[in-house]
Amino acid sequence: MLRTRALSLGVGASATRGKRLPRDPIAPVPAATALVPASAPSEPREPPLPRGSGARGTRGTRVPPIAGALASGLMARKTLPEKRTLYTGLQKGVRTRWKTRGPVSIAGVDYSMQDVDGILQQLLDSIRAVELAEGTLRGAVTQRRTLELKYRALVNWVVDLAQMQYGNDAAALAAFAVKPAGVPGPKTTEAKAASAAKAAATRKQRGTMGSRQRKKLKAR
């Protein structure tokens, strides 16, 4: 069968011996262009939009949904001043360029240009409210820190006086929201040995020496 196919293609048997002939190329299936009349005018096609942007306007204009704009990084990692500049520019463009534009459908919701203008204004108002709140918060935090630094000694005096007057009386100190001062209890023999061993290890690691130990050191 291989020899017969080689002869039909005009290839000698010696050229085909021990070799595999390539398969016959499959001709591409022609497009069904015969169904379209030759006189039909060709309409210009719109460039393809990214996947997930299937919303259309009233005149067939494809509008990417808000999720697609966010996913593309349009609103990612922007500061409040940058967002305010963006919203202001978008609002200006809508008012000057798209004032008479028809409504569009985004993610199944119809928006007129007046709606878009109002939404952008709401975003600008929210940024302004956040900036005012942050300014008020910064002022309040600064005032609190100033007062705490100024009256820290007075607060410590009240705590110390309450602990000195009432000692370990937890009920009396609870009226001041103060806990009794901690008094270290007697150490056991095991605790003293562990503390001494830890102190010796610390001195050795830091290289700490007493006056007599330093006298024993001599240069070589």
KOLVOMI-956171 format. One record per atom (N, C-alpha, C): residue in three letters; x, z, y. Coordinates in pm, whole numbers, padded with zeros to 5 digits, always signed. Layout:
REM KOLVOMI-956171
ALAXZY
...
//
This chain:
REM KOLVOMI-956171
MET+00083+00000-00121
MET+00000+00000+00000
MET+00085+00000+00125
LEU+00195+00074+00124
LEU+00287+00079+00236
LEU+00353-00057+00258
ARG+00391-00124+00146
ARG+00454-00257+00156
ARG+00357-00358+00212
THR+00232-00352+00165
THR+00131-00446+00215
THR+00110-00428+00364
ARG+00104-00303+00414
ARG+00085-00277+00556
ARG+00204-00325+00636
ALA+00325-00307+00582
ALA+00444-00352+00652
ALA+00446-00503+00665
LEU+00407-00573+00560
LEU+00405-00719+00565
LEU+00302-00768+00664
SER+00188-00698+00667
SER+00084-00741+00762
SER+00127-00722+00905
LEU+00217-00627+00932
LEU+00267-00604+01067
LEU+00390-00688+01098
GLY+00440-00765+01001
GLY+00556-00849+01025
GLY+00686-00774+01013
VAL+00689-00665+00937
VAL+00810-00586+00919
VAL+00857-00604+00777
GLY+00985-00627+00756
GLY+01040-00648+00624
GLY+01035-00524+00540
ALA+01041-00543+00407
ALA+01036-00428+00318
ALA+01160-00344+00329
SER+01273-00407+00361
SER+01397-00331+00372
SER+01394-00237+00491
ALA+01321-00278+00596
ALA+01314-00192+00715
ALA+01223-00074+00695
THR+01131-00088+00599
THR+01033+00019+00577
THR+01070+00109+00463
ARG+01174+00074+00388
ARG+01209+00155+00272
ARG+01262+00291+00317
GLY+01201+00396+00264
GLY+01244+00532+00296
GLY+01201+00580+00433
LYS+01119+00505+00505
LYS+01074+00544+00639
LYS+00923+00547+00644
ARG+00872+00631+00734
ARG+00729+00641+00754
ARG+00689+00558+00870
LEU+00593+00472+00849
LEU+00546+00389+00959
LEU+00452+00471+01047
PRO+00458+00446+01176
PRO+00363+00518+01263
PRO+00222+00470+01240
ARG+00132+00563+01269
ARG-00009+00527+01254
ARG-00050+00426+01360
ASP-00156+00356+01329
ASP-00206+00260+01427
ASP-00257+00334+01548
PRO-00217+00296+01667
PRO-00268+00366+01787
PRO-00417+00350+01801
ILE-00478+00461+01838
ILE-00624+00458+01857
ILE-00653+00418+01999
ALA-00728+00316+02016
ALA-00760+00268+02151
ALA-00853+00366+02218
PRO-00829+00396+02347
PRO-00920+00489+02416
PRO-01059+00434+02427
VAL-01154+00525+02415
VAL-01295+00485+02422
VAL-01327+00448+02565
PRO-01376+00329+02591
PRO-01404+00289+02730
PRO-01519+00369+02785
ALA-01509+00398+02915
ALA-01618+00471+02981
ALA-01741+00385+02989
ALA-01855+00454+02996
ALA-01984+00383+02998
ALA-02009+00330+03138
THR-01926+00234+03177
THR-01942+00176+03311
THR-02047+00067+03313
ALA-02087+00015+03196
ALA-02186-00093+03194
ALA-02323-00043+03235
LEU-02348+00088+03222
LEU-02479+00140+03258
LEU-02497+00148+03408
VAL-02387+00147+03484
VAL-02395+00156+03629
VAL-02398+00017+03687
PRO-02497-00017+03769
PRO-02503-00153+03827
PRO-02380-00178+03911
ALA-02339-00304+03909
ALA-02220-00342+03986
ALA-02244-00332+04135
SER-02372-00345+04175
SER-02404-00341+04317
SER-02419-00201+04371
ALA-02411-00099+04284
ALA-02430+00039+04330
ALA-02311+00082+04413
PRO-02334+00130+04535
PRO-02222+00172+04620
PRO-02159+00300+04566
SER-02029+00308+04578
SER-01956+00427+04532
SER-01954+00530+04642
GLU-02007+00650+04613
GLU-02011+00759+04712
GLU-01882+00840+04704
PRO-01828+00881+04818
PRO-01705+00964+04815
PRO-01734+01100+04754
ARG-01647+01143+04668
ARG-01664+01271+04600
ARG-01595+01382+04678
GLU-01656+01502+04673
GLU-01596+01617+04739
GLU-01483+01671+04654
PRO-01381+01727+04715
PRO-01272+01786+04635
PRO-01323+01904+04555
PRO-01273+01923+04432
PRO-01322+02033+04349
PRO-01286+02167+04408
LEU-01382+02261+04399
LEU-01360+02398+04445
LEU-01309+02483+04330
PRO-01250+02597+04360
PRO-01204+02687+04253
PRO-01318+02731+04164
ARG-01283+02769+04044
ARG-01383+02814+03948
ARG-01455+02938+04000
GLY-01585+02941+03983
GLY-01664+03054+04029
GLY-01725+03035+04166
SER-01694+02921+04234
SER-01752+02898+04365
SER-01856+02789+04351
GLY-01974+02823+04301
GLY-02077+02725+04275
GLY-02192+02728+04370
ALA-02185+02804+04478
ALA-02295+02811+04571
ALA-02299+02685+04655
ARG-02420+02642+04698
ARG-02437+02523+04778
ARG-02521+02555+04900
GLY-02496+02483+05006
GLY-02574+02498+05127
GLY-02698+02412+05123
THR-02769+02403+05236
THR-02894+02329+05239
THR-02869+02179+05234
ARG-02753+02132+05278
ARG-02722+01990+05278
ARG-02626+01953+05165
GLY-02618+02034+05066
GLY-02529+02005+04954
GLY-02387+02048+04976
THR-02358+02115+05087
THR-02222+02162+05113
THR-02191+02280+05024
ARG-02084+02273+04952
ARG-02049+02381+04860
ARG-01984+02493+04938
VAL-02031+02612+04918
VAL-01981+02729+04991
VAL-01926+02827+04890
PRO-01799+02867+04899
PRO-01746+02966+04804
PRO-01811+03100+04825
PRO-01844+03172+04718
PRO-01906+03304+04734
PRO-01808+03404+04791
ILE-01862+03519+04832
ILE-01779+03624+04891
ILE-01679+03676+04789
ALA-01721+03686+04663
ALA-01630+03736+04559
ALA-01509+03645+04546
GLY-01530+03513+04557
GLY-01418+03422+04548
GLY-01321+03438+04662
ALA-01374+03462+04782
ALA-01285+03483+04898
ALA-01205+03610+04883
LEU-01268+03716+04830
LEU-01195+03841+04811
LEU-01090+03826+04702
ALA-01125+03754+04595
ALA-01030+03737+04486
ALA-00911+03653+04527
SER-00930+03563+04623
SER-00820+03477+04666
SER-00722+03548+04756
GLY-00749+03675+04791
GLY-00655+03750+04873
GLY-00683+03742+05021
LEU-00802+03689+05059
LEU-00832+03677+05202
LEU-00840+03812+05268
MET-00901+03912+05200
MET-00920+04043+05259
MET-00830+04148+05194
ALA-00730+04105+05121
ALA-00646+04202+05050
ALA-00535+04253+05140
ARG-00511+04382+05133
ARG-00398+04448+05199
ARG-00392+04414+05347
LYS-00501+04440+05417
LYS-00505+04420+05562
LYS-00533+04554+05629
THR-00465+04577+05739
THR-00489+04697+05817
THR-00616+04681+05899
LEU-00661+04791+05958
LEU-00781+04783+06040
LEU-00764+04690+06159
PRO-00651+04693+06232
PRO-00635+04594+06340
PRO-00638+04450+06291
GLU-00579+04424+06175
GLU-00582+04288+06121
GLU-00723+04247+06083
LYS-00800+04339+06024
LYS-00938+04307+05990
LYS-01022+04285+06114
ARG-00999+04367+06217
ARG-01074+04349+06342
ARG-01045+04212+06404
THR-00917+04171+06400
THR-00882+04039+06453
THR-00948+03928+06372
LEU-00951+03944+06239
LEU-01013+03843+06153
LEU-01162+03834+06179
TYR-01232+03948+06181
TYR-01377+03946+06202
TYR-01412+03890+06340
THR-01331+03925+06441
THR-01357+03874+06576
THR-01341+03723+06581
GLY-01235+03672+06516
GLY-01216+03527+06514
GLY-01326+03456+06437
LEU-01367+03511+06323
LEU-01475+03449+06247
LEU-01605+03449+06326
GLN-01634+03558+06393
GLN-01756+03564+06473
GLN-01752+03464+06588
LYS-01638+03449+06652
LYS-01625+03352+06761
LYS-01644+03210+06710
GLY-01585+03181+06593
GLY-01602+03047+06536
GLY-01745+03018+06499
VAL-01814+03116+06440
VAL-01954+03096+06404
VAL-02038+03072+06528
ARG-02012+03146+06634
ARG-02093+03133+06757
ARG-02068+03002+06829
THR-01945+02954+06828
THR-01912+02833+06904
THR-01925+02705+06823
ARG-01895+02711+06693
ARG-01892+02589+06612
ARG-02014+02572+06522
TRP-02069+02682+06475
TRP-02176+02675+06376
TRP-02307+02730+06429
LYS-02328+02724+06558
LYS-02449+02782+06616
LYS-02574+02711+06567
THR-02567+02579+06549
THR-02683+02500+06506
THR-02677+02465+06358
ARG-02587+02524+06286
ARG-02575+02494+06143
ARG-02690+02557+06067
GLY-02734+02489+05962
GLY-02843+02540+05882
GLY-02800+02656+05795
PRO-02897+02720+05731
PRO-02864+02835+05645
PRO-02786+02791+05521
VAL-02713+02884+05465
VAL-02637+02859+05343
VAL-02678+02963+05239
SER-02654+02930+05113
SER-02685+03020+05001
SER-02555+03066+04940
ILE-02532+03197+04943
ILE-02410+03255+04890
ILE-02448+03359+04786
ALA-02404+03336+04664
ALA-02433+03428+04553
ALA-02583+03451+04538
GLY-02661+03345+04557
GLY-02806+03354+04539
GLY-02882+03411+04656
VAL-02816+03437+04769
VAL-02880+03493+04887
VAL-02864+03394+05001
ASP-02975+03366+05072
ASP-02972+03274+05184
ASP-02935+03348+05312
TYR-02842+03290+05388
TYR-02797+03347+05515
TYR-02805+03241+05623
SER-02866+03276+05733
SER-02859+03191+05852
SER-02734+03225+05931
MET-02702+03141+06027
MET-02583+03169+06108
MET-02602+03295+06192
GLN-02727+03324+06228
GLN-02755+03449+06299
GLN-02728+03568+06208
ASP-02762+03554+06079
ASP-02733+03662+05983
ASP-02582+03683+05969
VAL-02508+03573+05960
VAL-02363+03584+05946
VAL-02303+03651+06070
ASP-02353+03612+06187
ASP-02306+03674+06311
ASP-02335+03823+06312
GLY-02455+03862+06269
GLY-02490+04003+06266
GLY-02408+04082+06166
ILE-02379+04023+06051
ILE-02298+04092+05949
ILE-02156+04115+06000
LEU-02098+04012+06064
LEU-01964+04028+06120
LEU-01962+04135+06229
GLN-02072+04144+06308
GLN-02078+04248+06410
GLN-02088+04386+06347
GLN-02160+04398+06235
GLN-02167+04526+06164
GLN-02030+04568+06113
LEU-01953+04472+06063
LEU-01818+04504+06016
LEU-01730+04550+06132
LEU-01742+04485+06247
LEU-01664+04527+06364
LEU-01706+04666+06410
ASP-01837+04695+06407
ASP-01884+04828+06447
ASP-01834+04935+06351
SER-01828+04903+06220
SER-01778+05001+06123
SER-01630+05030+06146
ILE-01553+04929+06180
ILE-01410+04951+06208
ILE-01395+05039+06331
ARG-01476+05014+06434
ARG-01470+05096+06554
ARG-01505+05241+06525
ALA-01606+05263+06441
ALA-01645+05400+06405
ALA-01533+05470+06329
VAL-01467+05397+06238
VAL-01356+05456+06162
VAL-01241+05492+06255
GLU-01209+05406+06350
GLU-01100+05434+06442
GLU-01132+05556+06529
LEU-01256+05568+06573
LEU-01294+05687+06651
LEU-01284+05813+06567
ALA-01332+05805+06442
ALA-01325+05922+06355
ALA-01181+05961+06325
GLU-01095+05861+06302
GLU-00955+05892+06275
GLU-00888+05955+06398
GLY-00923+05905+06517
GLY-00868+05965+06637
GLY-00912+06109+06655
THR-01041+06135+06627
THR-01090+06272+06635
THR-01023+06362+06532
LEU-01004+06309+06410
LEU-00939+06387+06304
LEU-00795+06418+06340
ARG-00723+06321+06391
ARG-00584+06347+06429
ARG-00575+06454+06538
GLY-00667+06448+06634
GLY-00666+06550+06739
GLY-00697+06688+06684
ALA-00794+06695+06592
ALA-00830+06824+06533
ALA-00716+06880+06449
VAL-00649+06794+06373
VAL-00537+06840+06290
VAL-00423+06891+06378
THR-00395+06820+06484
THR-00288+06864+06575
THR-00321+06999+06638
GLN-00447+07018+06677
GLN-00487+07146+06737
GLN-00477+07259+06636
ARG-00518+07234+06511
ARG-00509+07338+06408
ARG-00365+07378+06383
ARG-00276+07282+06370
ARG-00135+07314+06345
ARG-00074+07390+06461
THR-00112+07355+06582
THR-00059+07426+06699
THR-00103+07572+06700
LEU-00232+07595+06668
LEU-00283+07732+06667
LEU-00220+07814+06555
GLU-00203+07755+06437
GLU-00142+07827+06326
GLU+00002+07865+06358
LEU+00074+07776+06419
LEU+00212+07807+06455
LEU+00219+07915+06563
LYS+00123+07913+06655
LYS+00124+08009+06766
LYS+00088+08148+06720
TYR-00008+08161+06628
TYR-00060+08292+06588
TYR-00022+08329+06445
ARG+00085+08270+06391
ARG+00128+08303+06255
ARG+00172+08448+06245
ALA+00244+08498+06346
ALA+00290+08636+06342
ALA+00173+08734+06344
LEU+00068+08701+06419
LEU-00049+08789+06425
LEU-00120+08795+06290
VAL-00135+08681+06225
VAL-00201+08678+06094
VAL-00121+08758+05992
ASN+00011+08740+05992
ASN+00094+08816+05897
ASN+00086+08967+05925
TRP+00075+09004+06052
TRP+00064+09146+06086
TRP-00065+09206+06032
VAL-00176+09133+06041
VAL-00304+09183+05990
VAL-00297+09200+05839
VAL-00236+09104+05769
VAL-00225+09113+05622
VAL-00137+09232+05583
ASP-00024+09247+05648
ASP+00067+09357+05615
ASP+00004+09493+05645
LEU-00067+09502+05758
LEU-00129+09629+05794
LEU-00237+09668+05694
ALA-00317+09571+05651
ALA-00422+09601+05553
ALA-00361+09646+05421
GLN-00255+09582+05376
GLN-00192+09621+05251
GLN-00125+09758+05263
MET-00068+09788+05379
MET-00006+09919+05398
MET-00110+10030+05405
GLN-00223+10005+05467
GLN-00324+10109+05485
GLN-00402+10137+05358
TYR-00436+10033+05283
TYR-00521+10051+05165
TYR-00445+10041+05035
GLY-00318+10005+05038
GLY-00236+10008+04917
GLY-00291+09917+04809
ASN-00321+09978+04692
ASN-00373+09904+04577
ASN-00524+09911+04565
ASP-00593+09952+04672
ASP-00738+09959+04669
ASP-00794+09817+04681
ALA-00824+09757+04565
ALA-00869+09618+04565
ALA-01003+09602+04634
ALA-01091+09701+04622
ALA-01223+09691+04684
ALA-01211+09688+04836
ALA-01124+09774+04893
ALA-01106+09776+05038
ALA-01035+09650+05086
LEU-00938+09601+05011
LEU-00866+09481+05051
LEU-00951+09356+05038
ALA-01053+09362+04949
ALA-01141+09246+04933
ALA-01219+09217+05059
ALA-01243+09319+05143
ALA-01312+09296+05270
ALA-01229+09211+05364
PHE-01097+09213+05346
PHE-01007+09130+05427
PHE-00967+09000+05356
ALA-01022+08979+05234
ALA-00982+08863+05151
ALA-00833+08867+05123
VAL-00780+08988+05103
VAL-00638+09009+05077
VAL-00623+09075+04941
LYS-00523+09036+04866
LYS-00497+09096+04737
LYS-00391+09204+04752
PRO-00393+09303+04665
PRO-00289+09408+04672
PRO-00150+09348+04654
ALA-00055+09407+04723
ALA+00083+09358+04710
ALA+00133+09384+04569
GLY+00199+09289+04513
GLY+00248+09304+04377
GLY+00363+09402+04370
VAL+00352+09496+04275
VAL+00457+09595+04256
VAL+00523+09570+04122
PRO+00654+09544+04118
PRO+00718+09516+03989
PRO+00718+09640+03901
GLY+00680+09621+03776
GLY+00676+09732+03683
GLY+00814+09758+03622
PRO+00829+09866+03546
PRO+00958+09897+03484
PRO+00994+09792+03380
LYS+01123+09754+03377
LYS+01169+09653+03283
LYS+01207+09718+03151
THR+01181+09649+03046
THR+01222+09696+02914
THR+01370+09663+02890
THR+01423+09717+02781
THR+01564+09691+02748
THR+01587+09543+02722
GLU+01493+09480+02654
GLU+01508+09337+02625
GLU+01504+09255+02753
ALA+01415+09291+02846
ALA+01406+09218+02971
ALA+01532+09233+03055
LYS+01591+09355+03055
LYS+01714+09377+03130
LYS+01830+09296+03070
ALA+01837+09290+02936
ALA+01945+09215+02872
ALA+01931+09065+02900
ALA+01809+09017+02895
ALA+01786+08875+02923
ALA+01819+08841+03067
SER+01786+08931+03159
SER+01815+08909+03300
SER+01966+08907+03326
ALA+02040+09000+03260
ALA+02185+09004+03277
ALA+02251+08879+03220
ALA+02205+08834+03105
ALA+02261+08714+03045
ALA+02234+08591+03132
LYS+02117+08585+03188
LYS+02083+08472+03275
LYS+02167+08474+03402
ALA+02188+08593+03459
ALA+02270+08603+03579
ALA+02415+08564+03551
ALA+02468+08606+03435
ALA+02605+08570+03400
ALA+02619+08420+03380
ALA+02520+08359+03316
ALA+02525+08214+03295
ALA+02517+08140+03429
THR+02438+08192+03521
THR+02426+08129+03653
THR+02558+08137+03730
ARG+02622+08253+03727
ARG+02750+08270+03796
ARG+02858+08178+03736
LYS+02856+08163+03604
LYS+02955+08078+03539
LYS+02931+07932+03574
GLN+02805+07892+03578
GLN+02774+07753+03610
GLN+02807+07720+03755
ARG+02783+07813+03845
ARG+02811+07790+03986
ARG+02957+07817+04022
GLY+03030+07881+03932
GLY+03168+07915+03962
GLY+03182+08032+04057
THR+03084+08122+04053
THR+03088+08238+04143
THR+03181+08345+04087
MET+03266+08400+04174
MET+03361+08504+04132
MET+03363+08616+04235
GLY+03389+08734+04185
GLY+03404+08849+04273
GLY+03544+08856+04332
SER+03570+08960+04413
SER+03701+08974+04479
SER+03811+08996+04377
ARG+03788+09076+04272
ARG+03891+09101+04172
ARG+03918+08976+04089
GLN+03813+08899+04061
GLN+03834+08777+03984
GLN+03913+08675+04064
ARG+03888+08670+04194
ARG+03964+08575+04278
ARG+04111+08613+04287
LYS+04141+08746+04285
LYS+04281+08791+04291
LYS+04358+08751+04168
LYS+04290+08738+04055
LYS+04358+08703+03933
LYS+04398+08554+03929
LEU+04338+08473+04019
LEU+04370+08332+04020
LEU+04505+08311+04088
LYS+04592+08233+04025
LYS+04722+08201+04082
LYS+04748+08053+04066
ALA+04809+07994+04168
ALA+04841+07852+04161
ALA+04952+07827+04063
ARG+04945+07720+03991
ARG+05049+07684+03893
ARG+05155+07597+03958
//
